[in-house]
Amino acid sequence: MSTIHRQGAFFTGQYRNLLQTYNYALPEIEDRIQTCWRQLFGDSPDTRIYYEAEEDMGYLLDTGNLDVRTEGMSYGMMMAVQMDRQDIFDRLWRYTMKNMFITEGPNAGYFAWSCLPDGSRNSNGPAPDGEEFFALALFFASHRWGDKDEAPFNYGQQARDLLHTCIHKGEKDGYGSPMWNPDNKLIKFVPNCEFTDPSYHLPHFYELFAEWANPEDRLFWKEAAVASRKYLPTACHPETGLAPEYSYYDGTPNNERGYGHFFSDSYRVAANLGVDAEWFGSDPELSRIAERILTFFSDKNPEDYRRYTVAGEPFEEKSLHPVGLIATNAVAALAVPNHEHARAAVELFWQTPIRTGDRRYYDNCLYLFALLALSGRYRIWLPKNEQQDAAY
Ligand SMILES: O[C@@H]1[C@@H](O)[C@H](O[C@@H]2CO[C@@H](O[C@@H]3CO[C@@H](O)[C@H](O)[C@H]3O)[C@H](O)[C@H]2O)OC[C@H]1O
C-alpha cells in the first residue's frame, strides 16, 4: 500500500486536472470555478449560501434547515483557503469562535454543531465532521497565509489544540468523550456514542494530521488513516458500493433511527474516495468501491434518484440532494479515471447547473468541492519551506 500511495499529489506536488484530461477547455474550467464561487459567496439571493454578520463575521446558511452548521462553516473555510480568500476565512472563523465554540461542560473544546444565524445555539453538542474540516482548513491557512500572533488567528496552534481535544477528551478526568474511538481509531458519529458515519472517514486528512498535529498525537493519526481505509470496504456494499448514513464499527448499517440506508450523508463517501486517491494515490480496494458506485448510478436517471438500501433497492422517497449526488459521484472518477463510467459521471456533473431554491446549501457545497477537486484546485497546502514549486 505504501508504494502505491507515493503516487499521490502529496508526494509529487502534481494535481491532475481531470476536466482538462476529459477535453473541457481550460478557460471554461477556470470560468466555472470563479462563477460558482461568486454564486455561492456573492449576493445573488437565488444562489448565495454565504452571508456577512456584524462588521467582521460571516456564516454559511443551511438554506434547507435555516441554521448554521459546523459542517458548513468548516466547508466554507476549506473553500476560502483553496480560493485564497483570507478575508472570508477569517470572517467565518470569527463567527465560529464567537458563537459555536463550547467553553464549558462535557463538550468544552468542541463546537456546537448547529446555531441560528444570530448565533444562538440549537445544540450544545458537536458533529465531528465539522471538527476534522476545521482542523485541516486551519493547517492550510497557517501554511498558506502564515499564523498571526493573536488567537484565534494563530491558525496552526488552533488546529493542534483542536485535534488534541478530539482524541484526548475525557482521558484524564473522565469528563466528556473523544471523537475518535481510542481502541479502533474510528471516528464516531458524535462523541458520546459508539457507532460511526462512513462519510466522516477522511483518511487523506488523517495522513496530514499525522504530519502536523502535536508530535505525541502523530502516530494516532497515522493509525486512524489505516483504520479508516480498512473500515470503508466493510461499510460499502460489496456489489453496489453504497454506504449507509450511519454504521456500526464493523461496517454493518445502523438503522436504529432510520439512517441505515444510502441517503444524504452517504453521498460524500464517493467524493472522499476521489480526493484520497488524488492526494495519496489510489488503493485497489478503495478504487473498487468507486467503480461500484459509478456502475450503480450509470443506468439511473438523475431526475429519479431515490433513497436506496445499500443493496441498491429504491425506496419511494426521492433523493433530497440530487445535485450533490451528481457532484460526489463525479469526484469518484478521480479514483478510477479510466473506468468505463467515469467520464459519463463527470460529463453529467459538467452539464448540471448549481441548485437554486431552499435546499441549495448542501448540494452546492458538494458542487464547489467537486469543481475544485476535478480541476486539480483542491490542494494540500504544505508548510512554506516544504512547498514544491510545481504545485503552486
Ligand atoms: O443529530 C445530530 C446530527 O444531525 C448532526 O449531523 C450533522 C447534520 O447532518 C449532516 O449533513 C446534513 C446532510 O443532509 C443535508 O440535508 C443537511 O443540510 C446536511 O447538513 C452533517 O454532516 C452533520 O454534521 O450531528 C450532530 C448530531 O447531534
The ligand as a MOL file (V3000), in Angstrom:
LIG
                    3D

  0  0  0     0  0            999 V3000
M  V30 BEGIN CTAB
M  V30 COUNTS 28 30 0 0 0
M  V30 BEGIN ATOM
M  V30 1 O -28.2260 14.5220 15.4390 0
M  V30 2 C -27.2240 15.4510 15.0390 0
M  V30 3 C -26.8700 15.2440 13.5850 0
M  V30 4 O -27.9680 15.5190 12.7340 0
M  V30 5 C -25.6920 16.1350 13.2150 0
M  V30 6 O -25.2550 15.8410 11.9110 0
M  V30 7 C -24.9370 16.9560 11.0940 0
M  V30 8 C -26.1290 17.2680 10.2130 0
M  V30 9 O -26.2750 16.3370 9.1950 0
M  V30 10 C -25.1780 16.1480 8.3050 0
M  V30 11 O -25.3510 16.7720 6.9910 0
M  V30 12 C -26.5790 17.0630 6.5040 0
M  V30 13 C -26.9090 16.1370 5.3640 0
M  V30 14 O -28.2370 16.3840 4.9650 0
M  V30 15 C -28.4630 17.7210 4.5000 0
M  V30 16 O -29.8330 17.8470 4.1960 0
M  V30 17 C -28.0720 18.7520 5.5510 0
M  V30 18 O -28.2120 20.0450 5.0060 0
M  V30 19 C -26.6470 18.4960 5.9840 0
M  V30 20 O -26.2730 19.4060 6.9970 0
M  V30 21 C -23.8870 16.7330 8.8240 0
M  V30 22 O -22.8050 16.1440 8.1460 0
M  V30 23 C -23.7340 16.5740 10.2980 0
M  V30 24 O -22.6600 17.4110 10.7650 0
M  V30 25 O -24.6060 15.8530 14.0830 0
M  V30 26 C -24.8730 16.1110 15.4670 0
M  V30 27 C -26.0000 15.2360 15.9120 0
M  V30 28 O -26.3080 15.5070 17.2570 0
M  V30 END ATOM
M  V30 BEGIN BOND
M  V30 1 1 1 2
M  V30 2 1 2 3
M  V30 3 1 2 27
M  V30 4 1 3 4
M  V30 5 1 3 5
M  V30 6 1 5 6
M  V30 7 1 5 25
M  V30 8 1 6 7
M  V30 9 1 7 8
M  V30 10 1 7 23
M  V30 11 1 8 9
M  V30 12 1 9 10
M  V30 13 1 10 11
M  V30 14 1 10 21
M  V30 15 1 11 12
M  V30 16 1 12 13
M  V30 17 1 12 19
M  V30 18 1 13 14
M  V30 19 1 14 15
M  V30 20 1 15 16
M  V30 21 1 15 17
M  V30 22 1 17 18
M  V30 23 1 17 19
M  V30 24 1 19 20
M  V30 25 1 21 22
M  V30 26 1 21 23
M  V30 27 1 23 24
M  V30 28 1 25 26
M  V30 29 1 26 27
M  V30 30 1 27 28
M  V30 END BOND
M  V30 END CTAB
M  END
